[in-house]
Amino acid sequence: MNVRRRLISGSTALTITALGLGALSACSSADASGTRGGGTYDVVASFYPMAFLAERIGGSHVHVTSLTTPGQEPHDLEISAKQTVELEKSDAVLYLKGLQPSVDSAVAQSGVRTKIDAASLTTLEEHGTEVDGHAEEHDAHHDEEHGGKDPHVWLDPVRYAQIAEGVGKAFEKGDPDHAADYRKNTKALVEQLGELNARYETGLKDTRSKVFITTHAAFGYLAERYGLTQEAINGLDPESEPSAARVKDLQETAKADGVTTVFYETLVSDKTAKTLAKDAHLRTDVLDPLEGITDKSRGTDYFQVMDANLKALQQALGAE
């Protein structure tokens, strides 16, 4: 058990803290409940969308630590030695294979009892940018790291719900003493995601345009789910730079499809988006890929930010 976990009884906790911390720290095998020593279920999450699921499903029974700090671009994460130790001491790790290579490597080498790969709980597809030689070069790099699959599944409420169901079952198996609560919490979360999906379906059903431009090609699943077309300035790498030919193509697309807005995100520079918008006489707005929550986010959790994204899309696309 990780010594930072909360223990159940107040007086017992004091006694254990005074007399048995060394024994608890040295404990390497899980007890019948799935936790090491009977404390809360200790979950390490790779980044915000995974941490959100763990917290909502686990409730008071879990202690969740995220490897990616607020404001940090998750694609660029390099795990520290301290985080590696933290990972090794956890009861479970929840990550999305293919998004963060350093996490994938650390998880593969760890002895964590329960390893939950969100990518295995739904279906991943290829979403690219129809572009010139520059972007094709980027896509080749992406294929090497991610197997050609787009990892941004959490932006589709339906796929995210599928992942939530799988996480719930993994928690039930890993910590059976609290299985009933995990089932209850999972059901409530899945229902809430269903309601979010319904809001998107209704809100984006009748729009003047179906095309939106964004800096980061993170919204392929969302676009596919709601009958939209994503045109990305960059590819799946938010830091890549577009070629002059790509910028020209986007200007022509904007004019032909009645695009009004170029979207950018909060965790990377908005310079490219604003330059394209200025040249094409378009406005700019935020479409948040929800890779992390910061004080700049339009909400404090997944649902609030997704609702803010819906409003931004409705305005940009001319929803009726």
HELIX and SHEET records of a PDB file:
HELIX    1   1 GLY A   10  ALA A   26  1                                  17    
HELIX    2   2 TYR A   48  GLY A   58  1                                  11    
HELIX    3   3 GLY A   59  HIS A   61  5                                   3    
HELIX    4   4 PRO A   74  ASP A   76  5                                   3    
HELIX    5   5 ALA A   81  LYS A   89  1                                   9    
HELIX    6   6 PRO A  101  GLN A  109  1                                   9    
HELIX    7   7 ALA A  118  LEU A  121  5                                   4    
HELIX    8   8 GLY A  133  HIS A  146  1                                  14    
HELIX    9   9 VAL A  153  LEU A  155  5                                   3    
HELIX   10  10 PRO A  157  GLY A  174  1                                  18    
HELIX   11  11 PRO A  176  HIS A  178  5                                   3    
HELIX   12  12 ALA A  179  GLY A  203  1                                  25    
HELIX   13  13 GLY A  220  ARG A  225  1                                   6    
HELIX   14  14 ALA A  244  ASP A  257  1                                  14    
HELIX   15  15 LYS A  271  ALA A  280  1                                  10    
HELIX   16  16 TYR A  302  LEU A  317  1                                  16    
SHEET    1   A 4 VAL A  62  SER A  66  0                                        
SHEET    2   A 4 TYR A  41  ALA A  45  1                                        
SHEET    3   A 4 ALA A  92  TYR A  95  1                                        
SHEET    4   A 4 THR A 114  ASP A 117  1                                        
SHEET    1   B 4 THR A 229  ALA A 232  0                                        
SHEET    2   B 4 VAL A 211  THR A 214  1                                        
SHEET    3   B 4 THR A 261  TYR A 264  1                                        
SHEET    4   B 4 ARG A 283  VAL A 286  1                                        
END                                                                             
